[in-house]
Amino acid sequence: MTNDNQLKPYINISAGDMIRRELDFLGWTQEDLAQVTDISRKTLSSIMNAKQKLLMEHAVKLSEALGGSPESWMNIDARYWISLNERKKELTQTERKARIRRYVPVLEIHRKGWYTGGKSADDYEATYRKIWGDDDPDINFQVYEAYRKNERYCARRSKSDDQFTDNYSITWYRIAKKRSEQIAVPPYSRDKLTTIADNLLEYTAGEKGILEVIRDLNAAGVKFLVQSHLSKTYLDGASFFADGHPVIVYTARYNRVDNFWFTLAHELAHLLLHFKGSTEGFFLDDLKDRSEISKIEREADEKAEEILHVARILKLAEPYRSYLTEGKLKSIAAEIGIDLSLLLGILQYHGFVDYRKLNRYKKPVVDLLPKEG
């Protein structure tokens, strides 16, 4: 039995909450109310989501349609905003910054130059709003949560930092998507993208192969973006659609040419396999930790190996397994027509060459990429 003297949590009820209750009681929709009151749907939506204060003219119309006096509607709304402002004052600077940092590593983002701002709680909240477009006065993180629930979202979760890994990965993706909108490319051609994937090995062997493949991706209507990873995200790359165009993002987390080609092949695989009839969703990839991967990621791995002709490479190297010499490495690279460092990376990954050997052939990639920014 409930004791009426028990303390109950205070719930700050807005005019929008009261409108929803009345609509549920009447069996009306928001559009029904807009038609009855002549309040625009945009204004009504803002009131119901507590994004703007109630005006007397609105209160009069709500009173006529839903009952209650105009003054009672104004009082409900006024109490909500007063309580909201008092609650915001109660949060200390540290608390306000901590709740934002749970979703956005603000200072790291400022250091990278993606957004600018200071170190105050107001600056933290302003950066969050710039990234997420959240104009709720109390910042309820609903925009973030909508992204989190995307069924096509796929990313590595760190066992030790699961929450930060998940949150920061989605924030990283949001920033990448917004930055990709600044890149202009022609209409997307899936046929051209398929041709690039089919001929990827030829690009790897070219002296300027990285710039050439990026140029051809752009010509195929595919946006390519260099964006370093955020701490705790462990991302090598990503693929998604934005404004009708595929986007490939590379982090250069491992500053190696072979990692670039591995990552590119993997993201090409996602675009070719998993976006055939859809432009929704996004794939964020850590290619080092493959301990717990989904069916989709396994398919992308297999397609990437097909793109890189891994089966042929392993067949040629099989007779020399565990004692593959420098000369034989160069011979196989020449026969297949593949970058030497990429060939070495493939053989190391599959256990044909010890990770400690022949690493003088591993080449840094950062200086070969377009500058981030």
BELUR-V53208 format. One record per residue. RES is the residue in three letters. PSI is psi as a letter, one per 20 degrees, with the letter a starting at -180 (none if undefined). OMEGA is omega in degrees with one decimal (999 if undefined). D_FIRST is the distance of its C-alpha to the first C-alpha in Angstrom with 2 decimals. Layout:
RES;PSI;OMEGA;D_FIRST + RES;PSI;OMEGA;D_FIRST
//
This chain:
MET;p;-178.7;0.00 + THR;p;176.7;3.76 + ASN;p;-177.7;6.43 + ASP;i;-179.3;9.39 + ASN;i;179.5;11.74 + GLN;q;177.2;11.11 + LEU;p;178.8;14.31 + LYS;q;-179.2;14.62 + PRO;q;178.6;17.85 + TYR;p;177.3;20.60 + ILE;p;-179.5;21.95 + ASN;o;-174.5;25.54 + ILE;p;179.8;26.00 + SER;r;174.6;29.61 + ALA;h;178.6;31.52 + GLY;h;177.3;31.76 + ASP;g;179.6;28.00 + MET;h;177.9;27.98 + ILE;g;-179.8;31.01 + ARG;g;179.1;29.37 + ARG;g;-178.7;26.41 + GLU;h;178.9;28.98 + LEU;g;177.5;31.15 + ASP;g;-179.2;28.38 + PHE;g;-177.4;27.64 + LEU;i;-175.8;31.38 + GLY;k;-179.8;32.19 + TRP;r;170.0;34.82 + THR;r;176.4;36.20 + GLN;h;179.1;37.25 + GLU;h;175.9;40.82 + ASP;g;-178.6;40.09 + LEU;h;178.8;38.89 + ALA;h;-179.9;41.96 + GLN;h;-178.1;44.22 + VAL;g;-173.7;42.65 + THR;i;-173.3;42.67 + ASP;k;169.9;45.83 + ILE;p;-176.5;44.06 + SER;q;-179.8;45.56 + ARG;h;179.5;43.45 + LYS;g;179.5;44.21 + THR;g;-179.3;43.07 + LEU;g;177.9;39.94 + SER;g;179.4;39.10 + SER;g;178.8;39.65 + ILE;g;-176.5;37.37 + MET;h;177.9;34.57 + ASN;j;177.0;34.91 + ALA;l;177.8;35.06 + LYS;i;173.7;38.66 + GLN;q;-178.7;40.11 + LYS;q;-180.0;39.19 + LEU;p;174.0;38.92 + LEU;q;-178.5;42.09 + MET;h;-179.8;42.32 + GLU;h;176.4;44.20 + HIS;g;-178.7;41.32 + ALA;h;178.6;38.79 + VAL;g;-178.6;40.98 + LYS;h;177.6;41.15 + LEU;h;177.9;37.41 + SER;g;-179.2;36.86 + GLU;h;-175.8;39.31 + ALA;h;-170.9;37.86 + LEU;i;-178.2;34.09 + GLY;r;-175.3;33.68 + GLY;r;179.6;32.79 + SER;q;175.0;35.56 + PRO;h;-178.9;37.63 + GLU;h;-179.7;36.59 + SER;h;176.4;32.86 + TRP;g;179.3;33.69 + MET;h;-179.8;35.88 + ASN;g;177.8;33.26 + ILE;g;-178.1;30.64 + ASP;g;-178.9;33.35 + ALA;g;179.5;34.63 + ARG;h;179.9;31.27 + TYR;g;-175.9;30.83 + TRP;h;177.3;34.30 + ILE;g;179.4;34.07 + SER;h;180.0;30.83 + LEU;g;-179.6;32.42 + ASN;h;178.2;35.53 + GLU;h;-179.7;33.72 + ARG;h;178.2;31.80 + LYS;h;178.5;35.14 + LYS;h;-178.0;36.69 + GLU;h;178.2;33.99 + LEU;p;177.8;35.00 + THR;r;176.2;38.00 + GLN;g;-178.2;41.15 + THR;g;-179.9;40.38 + GLU;g;179.8;36.88 + ARG;g;179.7;38.28 + LYS;h;-177.6;41.11 + ALA;h;-178.5;38.95 + ARG;h;175.7;36.70 + ILE;g;-176.5;39.91 + ARG;h;176.0;41.63 + ARG;h;-177.4;38.92 + TYR;h;-172.8;40.40 + VAL;o;174.6;43.91 + PRO;n;-166.9;46.34 + VAL;g;-175.1;47.74 + LEU;h;178.0;50.52 + GLU;g;178.4;51.85 + ILE;h;176.2;52.00 + HIS;g;-179.9;53.85 + ARG;h;179.8;56.28 + LYS;i;178.3;57.04 + GLY;j;179.8;57.91 + TRP;h;174.2;55.70 + TYR;q;179.6;54.09 + THR;q;179.2;54.99 + GLY;r;-179.1;52.95 + GLY;b;-172.8;52.28 + LYS;j;-178.9;49.76 + SER;r;177.4;47.42 + ALA;h;177.3;43.86 + ASP;g;178.9;45.24 + ASP;g;178.0;47.86 + TYR;g;-178.1;45.32 + GLU;h;178.8;43.26 + ALA;g;178.4;46.51 + THR;g;177.1;47.63 + TYR;g;-178.7;44.35 + ARG;h;179.5;44.72 + LYS;h;-178.0;48.37 + ILE;g;-170.4;47.51 + TRP;i;-179.9;44.45 + GLY;k;-176.7;45.13 + ASP;o;-178.6;41.59 + ASP;j;174.8;41.77 + ASP;p;-176.2;38.07 + PRO;h;-178.1;37.99 + ASP;j;-175.9;35.14 + ILE;n;-177.4;36.56 + ASN;j;173.9;33.66 + PHE;k;-180.0;35.88 + GLN;h;179.8;35.30 + VAL;g;176.9;39.06 + TYR;g;-176.2;39.17 + GLU;h;177.7;36.26 + ALA;h;176.3;38.09 + TYR;h;-176.9;41.04 + ARG;h;-176.5;38.97 + LYS;j;-179.8;37.70 + ASN;o;-174.7;41.30 + GLU;h;-177.0;41.71 + ARG;j;-178.6;45.35 + TYR;p;-178.6;44.72 + CYS;o;179.7;46.24 + ALA;r;177.3;46.71 + ARG;p;171.9;46.82 + ARG;p;175.8;43.74 + SER;p;-179.4;44.48 + LYS;h;-175.4;42.52 + SER;h;-176.5;42.50 + ASP;l;-171.7;41.91 + ASP;g;-175.8;40.05 + GLN;g;-179.2;38.20 + PHE;h;179.6;41.30 + THR;g;-179.3;43.54 + ASP;g;-176.9;41.52 + ASN;g;-176.9;40.99 + TYR;h;177.4;44.54 + SER;g;-179.4;46.06 + ILE;h;175.7;44.52 + THR;g;177.4;45.60 + TRP;g;178.6;49.06 + TYR;g;-179.6;49.21 + ARG;g;179.3;48.22 + ILE;g;178.9;51.05 + ALA;g;-179.7;53.49 + LYS;g;179.2;52.70 + LYS;h;179.4;53.27 + ARG;h;-179.6;56.49 + SER;h;-179.7;57.74 + GLU;i;179.4;57.66 + GLN;i;-178.0;60.62 + ILE;p;179.6;62.81 + ALA;p;177.2;65.10 + VAL;r;176.9;66.25 + PRO;r;178.5;67.81 + PRO;q;-176.7;65.90 + TYR;p;175.2;64.40 + SER;o;178.2;66.59 + ARG;h;179.1;65.00 + ASP;g;179.4;68.53 + LYS;h;178.4;69.66 + LEU;g;178.0;66.63 + THR;g;178.4;67.42 + THR;g;177.7;71.01 + ILE;g;179.6;69.94 + ALA;g;-179.1;67.79 + ASP;h;-175.8;70.67 + ASN;k;-173.7;73.06 + LEU;h;-179.4;70.86 + LEU;h;179.4;73.10 + GLU;h;177.1;76.03 + TYR;g;-175.9;74.15 + THR;h;-176.0;73.35 + ALA;i;-177.2;77.06 + GLY;q;-179.4;78.15 + GLU;h;178.7;78.91 + LYS;k;-174.0;76.75 + GLY;h;-177.9;74.49 + ILE;g;178.7;71.21 + LEU;h;-179.7;72.29 + GLU;g;-179.3;73.84 + VAL;h;176.7;70.73 + ILE;g;177.6;68.62 + ARG;g;-178.1;71.28 + ASP;h;173.8;71.26 + LEU;g;178.0;67.46 + ASN;g;179.6;67.57 + ALA;h;178.0;70.34 + ALA;j;-179.6;68.12 + GLY;j;179.0;65.41 + VAL;p;178.9;63.29 + LYS;p;177.6;62.15 + PHE;p;-173.9;62.51 + LEU;p;171.1;60.83 + VAL;p;178.2;61.03 + GLN;o;-177.5;57.82 + SER;q;-177.8;57.11 + HIS;q;172.4;53.79 + LEU;q;178.7;51.04 + SER;q;179.3;50.13 + LYS;j;-177.8;47.64 + THR;h;174.6;48.36 + TYR;k;-175.6;51.23 + LEU;p;172.4;52.58 + ASP;h;-177.3;56.13 + GLY;r;-179.5;55.98 + ALA;q;173.1;54.17 + SER;q;179.6;54.90 + PHE;r;174.9;53.35 + PHE;q;175.0;54.43 + ALA;p;179.8;54.58 + ASP;k;176.1;56.16 + GLY;j;-178.9;57.70 + HIS;p;170.3;59.30 + PRO;q;176.9;58.55 + VAL;p;173.3;58.06 + ILE;p;179.7;58.85 + VAL;p;178.3;57.84 + TYR;p;-174.9;59.40 + THR;h;-173.3;58.19 + ALA;k;177.6;61.18 + ARG;g;170.9;58.73 + TYR;o;-174.2;61.48 + ASN;m;-178.6;64.76 + ARG;q;178.6;66.75 + VAL;g;-178.5;68.64 + ASP;h;177.6;67.46 + ASN;h;177.1;63.80 + PHE;g;-176.6;64.58 + TRP;h;174.8;66.07 + PHE;g;-176.2;63.32 + THR;g;180.0;60.66 + LEU;g;179.3;62.62 + ALA;h;-179.8;63.16 + HIS;g;-179.7;59.46 + GLU;h;173.7;58.45 + LEU;g;178.8;61.23 + ALA;g;177.2;59.81 + HIS;g;-177.2;56.38 + LEU;h;-176.6;58.04 + LEU;h;-175.6;60.21 + LEU;h;-164.6;57.67 + HIS;j;175.4;54.28 + PHE;k;-176.0;55.02 + LYS;g;-177.7;57.24 + GLY;j;-176.7;55.33 + SER;q;174.6;52.79 + THR;k;-179.8;52.93 + GLU;q;175.8;49.26 + GLY;r;179.7;47.86 + PHE;q;-178.6;49.33 + PHE;p;178.7;50.36 + LEU;p;-166.2;50.38 + ASP;p;166.1;52.36 + ASP;o;-172.5;52.95 + LEU;i;-179.9;55.92 + LYS;g;-178.9;56.07 + ASP;o;179.8;52.77 + ARG;k;-174.5;52.84 + SER;h;-178.9;50.66 + GLU;n;-177.0;47.75 + ILE;q;-178.1;49.07 + SER;r;176.2;48.01 + LYS;g;-180.0;50.19 + ILE;g;179.6;51.12 + GLU;h;178.3;52.26 + ARG;g;176.9;54.21 + GLU;g;179.4;55.95 + ALA;h;177.1;56.86 + ASP;g;-178.4;58.24 + GLU;g;178.6;60.38 + LYS;h;178.5;61.67 + ALA;g;177.7;62.48 + GLU;h;175.9;64.53 + GLU;g;179.8;66.33 + ILE;h;-177.5;67.11 + LEU;j;177.2;68.49 + HIS;l;-175.1;70.48 + VAL;g;-178.7;68.88 + ALA;g;178.9;69.94 + ARG;g;179.6;73.57 + ILE;g;-178.3;73.38 + LEU;h;178.1;72.04 + LYS;g;179.1;74.68 + LEU;h;-175.9;77.46 + ALA;i;-174.4;76.08 + GLU;g;-179.2;75.34 + PRO;i;-175.0;78.85 + TYR;j;-176.6;78.45 + ARG;p;177.4;74.88 + SER;i;174.9;74.28 + TYR;l;-179.2;77.79 + LEU;p;-175.7;77.99 + THR;r;177.1;80.66 + GLU;g;-179.6;80.95 + GLY;g;-179.5;83.82 + LYS;h;177.3;81.94 + LEU;g;179.6;78.94 + LYS;h;-180.0;81.27 + SER;g;179.4;82.97 + ILE;g;179.2;79.75 + ALA;g;-179.9;78.67 + ALA;g;-178.4;82.04 + GLU;g;-177.4;82.00 + ILE;h;-174.6;78.57 + GLY;l;-175.0;78.89 + ILE;q;176.0;75.78 + ASP;p;-175.2;75.06 + LEU;g;-178.6;75.86 + SER;h;176.0;72.73 + LEU;g;176.9;70.53 + LEU;g;179.3;72.39 + LEU;g;179.5;71.88 + GLY;g;178.0;68.15 + ILE;g;-178.4;67.81 + LEU;h;176.1;69.77 + GLN;g;-178.5;67.81 + TYR;h;-177.6;64.47 + HIS;j;173.0;65.67 + GLY;j;179.0;67.09 + PHE;h;179.9;70.77 + VAL;p;177.1;71.42 + ASP;p;-178.9;69.89 + TYR;i;-178.6;67.81 + ARG;i;-173.2;70.08 + LYS;q;173.7;73.27 + LEU;j;-176.0;75.17 + ASN;i;174.9;72.68 + ARG;i;178.2;75.60 + TYR;i;174.8;75.42 + LYS;p;-174.8;71.87 + LYS;q;175.2;72.19 + PRO;q;-174.2;69.92 + VAL;h;-170.5;68.65 + VAL;g;-177.8;67.43 + ASP;i;-179.9;70.91 + LEU;i;-175.7;71.45 + LEU;q;169.3;68.41 + PRO;q;-178.9;68.02 + LYS;q;176.4;66.67 + GLU;p;177.8;62.94 + GLY;none;999;62.21
//
